[in-house]
Amino acid sequence: SNVNIYESSSQNLLACGGGGGGSGGGGMSLKDRKEKDLEKAQKSLQFFESKKAQAEAKGESTDAIDKKIEKYKKKIMKLEKWFEDCSYNLSAYF
């Protein structure tokens, strides 16, 4: 029973970018990359939302823009979930 708890905790640490030694050399940590990805996705979402408003004001179709907005909303939700899961799982260790 304790082995299962250890295994799942160890997997969470690895999935969240912790518990496994150094990153090797000058590269960003997994958390830093995820933060940067989240910032980019949020900026992209804002950009496409403003593009949609412009297109609507001109009476143009927003179908393509709507797809981009949906894509970035999903990406943001996925990244935010990663941070929630990791902060919860890692708080027990640090």
Backbone as CSV, one residue per row, in Angstrom:
resi,resn,N_x,N_y,N_z,CA_x,CA_y,CA_z,C_x,C_y,C_z
1,SER,0.832,-1.196,0.000,0.000,0.000,0.000,0.872,1.253,0.000
2,ASN,1.891,1.298,0.866,2.783,2.447,0.910,3.561,2.624,-0.393
3,VAL,3.833,1.525,-1.065,4.563,1.591,-2.328,3.753,2.376,-3.357
4,ASN,2.458,2.160,-3.416,1.619,2.881,-4.372,1.637,4.377,-4.099
5,ILE,1.596,4.764,-2.843,1.642,6.184,-2.492,2.975,6.773,-2.944
6,TYR,4.058,6.048,-2.672,5.380,6.534,-3.073,5.469,6.667,-4.579
7,GLU,4.998,5.657,-5.299,5.091,5.679,-6.758,4.303,6.842,-7.334
8,SER,3.077,7.048,-6.857,2.285,8.135,-7.410,2.900,9.481,-7.046
9,SER,3.448,9.613,-5.844,4.096,10.866,-5.450,5.337,11.111,-6.292
10,SER,6.098,10.067,-6.504,7.302,10.189,-7.312,6.956,10.569,-8.745
11,GLN,5.907,9.975,-9.289,5.484,10.312,-10.650,5.035,11.758,-10.722
12,ASN,4.310,12.240,-9.713,3.874,13.634,-9.695,5.066,14.574,-9.626
13,LEU,6.055,14.250,-8.820,7.237,15.091,-8.729,7.940,15.177,-10.074
14,LEU,8.063,14.048,-10.734,8.734,14.047,-12.030,7.902,14.781,-13.074
15,ALA,6.609,14.580,-13.078,5.743,15.245,-14.053,5.724,16.749,-13.832
16,CYS,5.928,17.174,-12.603,5.892,18.599,-12.278,7.278,19.218,-12.295
17,GLY,8.263,18.455,-12.684,9.599,19.011,-12.839,10.425,19.035,-11.567
18,GLY,10.123,18.166,-10.624,10.899,18.134,-9.389,11.367,16.738,-9.083
19,GLY,12.205,16.630,-8.090,12.614,15.331,-7.583,13.583,14.583,-8.462
20,GLY,14.196,15.226,-9.421,15.084,14.458,-10.286,16.355,15.146,-10.676
21,GLY,17.151,15.624,-9.766,18.462,16.150,-10.107,18.429,17.403,-10.965
22,GLY,19.598,17.796,-11.453,19.737,19.037,-12.221,19.213,18.917,-13.625
23,SER,18.982,20.064,-14.241,18.416,20.046,-15.587,19.496,19.890,-16.636
24,GLY,20.750,19.957,-16.240,21.772,19.646,-17.215,22.546,20.814,-17.743
25,GLY,22.078,21.931,-18.001,22.995,22.958,-18.444,22.292,24.119,-19.085
26,GLY,22.065,25.123,-18.367,21.595,26.364,-18.929,20.164,26.388,-19.411
27,GLY,19.516,25.248,-19.506,18.145,25.216,-19.996,17.163,25.682,-18.942
28,MET,15.991,26.084,-19.401,14.949,26.494,-18.449,14.378,25.255,-17.770
29,SER,13.932,25.452,-16.549,13.261,24.361,-15.854,11.892,24.151,-16.489
30,LEU,11.312,23.024,-16.211,9.983,22.715,-16.743,8.977,23.765,-16.278
31,LYS,9.062,24.160,-15.014,8.143,25.168,-14.478,8.311,26.493,-15.216
32,ASP,9.559,26.896,-15.471,9.814,28.151,-16.191,9.252,28.093,-17.612
33,ARG,9.431,26.961,-18.265,8.893,26.807,-19.628,7.374,26.886,-19.622
34,LYS,6.758,26.227,-18.644,5.296,26.250,-18.553,4.800,27.671,-18.270
35,GLU,5.513,28.404,-17.404,5.129,29.791,-17.114,5.225,30.649,-18.370
36,LYS,6.298,30.462,-19.126,6.491,31.226,-20.363,5.403,30.866,-21.377
37,ASP,5.096,29.579,-21.494,4.028,29.131,-22.396,2.686,29.735,-22.001
38,LEU,2.422,29.796,-20.693,1.169,30.362,-20.206,1.083,31.854,-20.548
39,GLU,2.177,32.570,-20.344,2.192,33.998,-20.679,1.946,34.215,-22.174
40,LYS,2.617,33.421,-23.002,2.441,33.540,-24.459,0.996,33.249,-24.858
41,ALA,0.429,32.206,-24.277,-0.948,31.826,-24.608,-1.925,32.925,-24.186
42,GLN,-1.695,33.529,-23.021,-2.568,34.609,-22.556,-2.479,35.822,-23.476
43,LYS,-1.273,36.159,-23.916,-1.096,37.279,-24.848,-1.758,36.974,-26.189
44,SER,-1.602,35.741,-26.661,-2.224,35.345,-27.919,-3.743,35.424,-27.832
45,LEU,-4.283,34.974,-26.707,-5.731,35.030,-26.509,-6.218,36.483,-26.555
46,GLN,-5.517,37.364,-25.873,-5.891,38.782,-25.893,-5.832,39.335,-27.316
47,PHE,-4.797,38.974,-28.055,-4.636,39.438,-29.430,-5.818,39.007,-30.293
48,PHE,-6.152,37.718,-30.221,-7.237,37.209,-31.068,-8.604,37.719,-30.622
49,GLU,-8.768,37.976,-29.332,-10.032,38.563,-28.883,-10.192,39.985,-29.424
50,SER,-9.096,40.733,-29.486,-9.188,42.082,-30.056,-9.407,42.009,-31.568
51,LYS,-8.785,41.025,-32.231,-9.014,40.820,-33.668,-10.478,40.483,-33.933
52,LYS,-11.056,39.673,-33.050,-12.466,39.303,-33.212,-13.352,40.537,-33.103
53,ALA,-13.065,41.394,-32.121,-13.861,42.612,-31.943,-13.768,43.503,-33.183
54,GLN,-12.568,43.594,-33.749,-12.388,44.385,-34.971,-13.169,43.793,-36.127
55,ALA,-13.093,42.478,-36.279,-13.798,41.802,-37.367,-15.313,41.963,-37.212
56,GLU,-15.801,41.832,-35.987,-17.239,41.994,-35.739,-17.694,43.421,-36.066
57,ALA,-16.848,44.385,-35.714,-17.192,45.783,-35.988,-17.286,46.047,-37.488
58,LYS,-16.498,45.302,-38.250,-16.504,45.458,-39.715,-17.546,44.559,-40.372
59,GLY,-18.208,43.722,-39.590,-19.189,42.798,-40.130,-18.581,41.595,-40.815
60,GLU,-17.319,41.298,-40.505,-16.626,40.160,-41.118,-16.865,38.878,-40.313
61,SER,-16.622,37.761,-40.963,-16.751,36.467,-40.299,-15.645,36.309,-39.257
62,THR,-16.000,35.689,-38.139,-15.009,35.453,-37.078,-14.740,33.969,-36.868
63,ASP,-15.159,33.138,-37.822,-15.013,31.688,-37.647,-13.564,31.265,-37.396
64,ALA,-12.652,31.757,-38.226,-11.238,31.370,-38.069,-10.679,31.903,-36.755
65,ILE,-11.057,33.121,-36.417,-10.573,33.723,-35.169,-11.151,32.977,-33.967
66,ASP,-12.425,32.574,-34.060,-13.053,31.817,-32.970,-12.297,30.517,-32.695
67,LYS,-11.818,29.873,-33.752,-11.053,28.626,-33.580,-9.749,28.896,-32.848
68,LYS,-9.091,30.001,-33.200,-7.841,30.365,-32.521,-8.104,30.680,-31.048
69,ILE,-9.174,31.413,-30.784,-9.527,31.754,-29.400,-9.778,30.485,-28.593
70,GLU,-10.515,29.561,-29.173,-10.808,28.297,-28.482,-9.525,27.520,-28.209
71,LYS,-8.620,27.512,-29.189,-7.336,26.815,-29.049,-6.557,27.374,-27.856
72,TYR,-6.472,28.699,-27.771,-5.695,29.297,-26.687,-6.393,29.184,-25.341
73,LYS,-7.716,29.207,-25.316,-8.430,28.989,-24.056,-8.142,27.595,-23.513
74,LYS,-8.157,26.599,-24.401,-7.863,25.224,-23.981,-6.433,25.106,-23.476
75,LYS,-5.505,25.751,-24.198,-4.101,25.686,-23.796,-3.908,26.323,-22.425
76,ILE,-4.543,27.476,-22.195,-4.438,28.161,-20.910,-5.024,27.296,-19.797
77,MET,-6.194,26.707,-20.048,-6.809,25.841,-19.035,-5.898,24.670,-18.695
78,LYS,-5.294,24.081,-19.712,-4.403,22.934,-19.504,-3.182,23.347,-18.674
79,LEU,-2.591,24.491,-19.009,-1.417,24.950,-18.267,-1.782,25.344,-16.839
80,GLU,-2.917,26.013,-16.658,-3.344,26.381,-15.301,-3.604,25.144,-14.462
81,LYS,-4.177,24.111,-15.065,-4.413,22.859,-14.345,-3.080,22.234,-13.933
82,TRP,-2.083,22.292,-14.812,-0.764,21.748,-14.501,-0.212,22.443,-13.262
83,PHE,-0.303,23.786,-13.228,0.205,24.524,-12.073,-0.572,24.189,-10.810
84,GLU,-1.895,24.060,-10.916,-2.702,23.700,-9.744,-2.310,22.326,-9.224
85,ASP,-2.218,21.364,-10.124,-1.871,19.997,-9.732,-0.483,19.948,-9.107
86,CYS,0.456,20.645,-9.714,1.831,20.587,-9.227,2.006,21.334,-7.921
87,SER,1.379,22.474,-7.776,1.541,23.199,-6.516,0.919,22.409,-5.375
88,TYR,-0.199,21.750,-5.633,-0.836,20.932,-4.611,0.044,19.733,-4.280
89,ASN,0.539,19.048,-5.305,1.318,17.830,-5.077,2.692,18.129,-4.484
90,LEU,3.298,19.240,-4.879,4.640,19.551,-4.398,4.640,20.192,-3.019
91,SER,3.523,20.784,-2.614,3.482,21.469,-1.322,3.761,20.519,-0.170
92,ALA,3.499,19.262,-0.339,3.750,18.286,0.712,5.250,18.007,0.873
93,TYR,6.040,18.366,-0.149,7.454,18.008,-0.130,8.364,19.191,0.153
94,PHE,7.884,20.405,-0.035,8.765,21.584,0.075,8.208,22.607,1.021
